[in-house]
């Protein structure tokens, strides 16, 4: 089954002058703290504005922003966590992002990790028995002497001679 799928993908990509996968990895599931759902919702609903696709988030036809901000009826909104609560998403939506929220959500999504309050992340990590919080980029890099490294490589692999 893998070979026909690969060949069809190659055919489709050549025909439509594109590259990449057709179906795999398009949609990803990300774990986030339900107590800060509104922060993630604002992040998602502002994406078309940040990308320069529209000037107003509610104008983007494939977004729930019109439903949440204007009260426009939308049959595609399957779960409504905000209406019925005392929380004002409209006011919150137009505020600036919190300190580092934008980058923190992006980092978690890119690493396939969870995002939320520390207590939530600790609880999920304990239940799963693994690290679920985004990891900061590596610490200090180990300085290496390239000549020593190449010499060690050639000596262990017995690949010719190497003189320094």
Helices and strands as residue ranges (DSSP letters): H 2-15, G 34-36, H 37-50, G 57-59, H 65-70, H 89-93, H 101-111, H 118-128, H 146-157
